[in-house]
Amino acid sequence: MRLKKLLPLLFLLILLLLIPFTGSRYLIYVISLAAVLSIGAGGLDILMGYAGQICFGQAGFLAVGAYVTAYMVKQGLSFWLALPLGGVFAAMAGLMIGLPALRIRGHYLALATMSFAYVIDLVLVHWESVTGGPRGLVTGRPTWPISFAEDQYFYFPIILIAICMFLVARNIVKSRYGRSFVAVQNDEIVSKAMGINVTRYKTLAFLISSFYAGIAGGLYGALVGFLDPLSFTIMDSANFVMMVILGGRGTLYGGIIGAAFFTILPEVLRGAQKWQELSFGVIFICFLIFMPNGVMGFVRKLQLSLSRKKSISIKDMSPDDRL
């Protein structure tokens, strides 16, 4: 049974490994971008889907990780050391917004995190000596142990990091930390009565989410090769929220599905030209109408329905047929 569940994942892994050898440079870049965004969406899913805290500042954390990583590399630090540093700085920014936000919830929390995104945008525009301001900042790719200048080479570390981050997130949500996150989301008062430190776990959820965004930002900057404030607007934060909702909150796989949807579908609709945005919006609304719990929610509902039908059919069988 366990092997049966792993087969689709193994097939997906083999498919991902074959893409650099069989796909075009354009396809490799798009899949790489989707993998990078899935890291940020996965971190946000821990915060929203498990801890129940809404955040419209994910693009701001992404920007912190991207610019810190790029700045450290320019100062001579190895990209592989600068990348986790970018994640740490993003986590510190998440702590700064997470602690004051502990006393508020719902749409007030959304407004607070949205304000953070606006502050980050102002910093990126006006701190020209570090960020390059509106002119942007040229970034480079790692050159150790080999040069990753080509997309097909940089594809492998991106996929590897994305898989590792997913596995870490999966272990987190299956541990006592994940169970505590869910308890806090369901009822804070009951969680306190059970001895769960609500403040601690809310802060931890913000830290994890922003760290994931920082790692995604560092990889994004290296992949794209250029950073500017327009890449990290409030609309980009809203896109991350929609990725989680579309894929399915509280599933982790939903972040991957949402990131793939928001990366690949616009490229598919590029031929529609002036109808591209309208087509994208209509398709997204259809998903929300017919799959209100996201794609993974729909899949779970389908699996439950099939298992019920199977159990009913077994009950209707005669004892001889069961044997």
C-alpha positions, 0 to 999 in steps of 0.5 A: 500500500505504501509503495502504491502511494509512492509510485506517482511521486517516483514517476514525477521525480523521474519526469523532473530528472528527464526534463533537462535532457529532453526539454527546451531551455524555455521549458527548463526555465519555467519548471525551475521557476515553478520549483522556486515559487513552490518553496515560498508557497510551501512555507506560506502553507505552513503559516496559513494552512496549518497555523491559521495565520493569514499573511500578505507579506510573503513577497516582502520576505522573498525580497529580503532573501533575494537581496541579502543573497545577491549582496553577500555574493557581491561581497565575495561570499559563496552563493551556497553560504549566502543562500541560507543567510538570506533565509535567516535574514528573511526569518528575522524579518518574519520575527519582526512582523510576527511578534507585533502581529500576535495580538491581532488576527483575521483581516487586521493581521492581513493588513499588518502583513500588507503594510510590511510588504509596502515598507519593504517596497519603499526600502528597495526603492530608496536604499540605492547603495545596496538594492540599486533602487529602481534601476535594479540589481544584477545577480549572478549564479554560483560557480562552485563546484561547477559553473551553473550559468546554463539553465539546464545545470542550475535546474538540478540544485533548484529541484534538489533544494525544493525537494529537501525543503518539501521533505523538511516541511512534511516532517514539521507538519507531521511532528508535534510542532505541526499538531500544535499548529493545527491545535492553535488554528482550531481553537486558541483557548483550548490550545492554552488549556492543553498547555500549548504555548500559543505565542511560541507556535504562532511566532515559530510559524512566521519564522518557518514561513519567512525562512522558506520565502528567503530561500526561494528569494535567493534562488529566484534572484540567481535564476532570473539574473536581475532583481528590481522592486517591481518583482516583489509587489503586494500583488506578488504576495497576493499571488502566493496566497492564491497559490495556497488557496488554489492548491489546497490549504494545509496539504503542502502538495497544494503549494506545489500545485498552486505554484505550477498553476501560476507559473505554467498557465500564464505561459500557456495562455501567452498566445491569447495576447490581450485576452491572457489576463481575462482567460487566466482570471476566468480559469482561476474563478472556475477552480474556486467555484468547482474546487472551493477547498483547492485541488488537493481538497477535491482529490481528497473528496474524490478518494473518500467517495471512492473508498466509500463506494468500495466499502459499500460494494464489499458489504453487499457481497455475499460471504462466498464472493468475499472469499 
